[in-house]
């Protein structure tokens, strides 16, 4: 369902498929465990085209709240304009702002530049 790498202190998680309503909890647990285990300076979540669904977006929004609580900057990249709009409209605004991009390489470059500058 997902893959991950660590690039210069940035955890890059790619969600490869739609978790569906029944798979949201498992996906949330997987991503939360990675974030808490790695404790990166930033997280980039890439939603591949099949994964850019409401179920995956709801998981990303919950992960963003966790990351904000841990003082970890969250970047999200997806080609899907509807998914980007959903993320933007529902993002938690009380913590660290979620940064949304259309292109994964830009999100990763920005996150690694932020991690390097810190």
N, C-alpha and C positions, 0 to 999 in steps of 0.2 A: 504494500500500500504506500510505503514511503522509502526514501533513501536519504542519507545525510553524509555530509563531509564537514570538516573544519578547515577553514581557510584563514590564516593569519588571525586567529582568535575569534573568528566569526563562524557560528554554527549555521550551515546552509542545509535546510530541510526541503526536500522536494516531495510533494504529495503527488503520487502518480495516477491515482484513480479516485473516483467518487466513493467516499466511505458509506454513503447512504445513511438514512436515519439510524439504522441499527448499528452502524460501524463508527458513529461519532465518538462514543465513549472510549472505544479502543484506540482510535486515532489520537484523541486528546491525551490519553494516558501515555501513549508512545512519545508524543512530542513533549509533554510535560516532564517525563522522565529524562529525556535527552537534555532539555534546558536545565533542569535541576542538577543533573549529573555533570554536565560540561561547564556550567556557569560561564557562558561566553559573555563578551562585552556587547555583542549584538547577535540577533537571530534574523536570518533571511528565510522566509517561507515562500517557496515557489509552488504555485498551484498550476500544474500542467493542465492542458485543455480539458481532458476528461474529468479532472478533479475540481474544476471551477464551478462548483455547485453550491446551493444554499447550505447543504449539510457541511461541506468543507469550510465554507465561510464562517459558519457558526463556531466551528472548532478553532479557526484562526482568531476569531474575536475573543474567545476564552483564553487562548494562549497569550494573546496580547495583554489581557488583564494580569495574568501570572507574570509575564515578563516585566510589565510596568511595576508590579509589586517588588520584583527582584532587582529593579534598576537596570534592566536589560532593554536596549532599544530594539524594537521590532520593525522589520522591513517585510513587505509582502510584494510579490511580483506575480502578475497574471496577465495574459493577453486578453482575458475576458473583460470587456467594459462593464457588463452587468455585474460581475463579481466585484470589480473595483468600486462601482457605485454602492453596492451593498456594504462593503467594508467601510467606505468613507462615511456612509450615513449612520452606521451602527457602532463605530469605533468609540471606545471609552475615551473621554476627553479629560478625565481627572488625573491621569498619570502622565507617563511619557507617551508622547504622540506616536501613533503608528504611521509609518511612511510607506506609501503605496506607489508602486511603479508598474508600468506595462511590460517592461523588459527585465528579465532576471539578471543579465550581466550588469546593468546599471545599478540595480539594487545591491548586488554583491560588491561592486566597485565602491559604491558610496559607503556601505557598511564597513568594508575593510579600511577605507580611508579614515573613517571615524574611529575605528579601533586603533589604527596606527597613530593617530593624533592624540589619543587619550593617554 
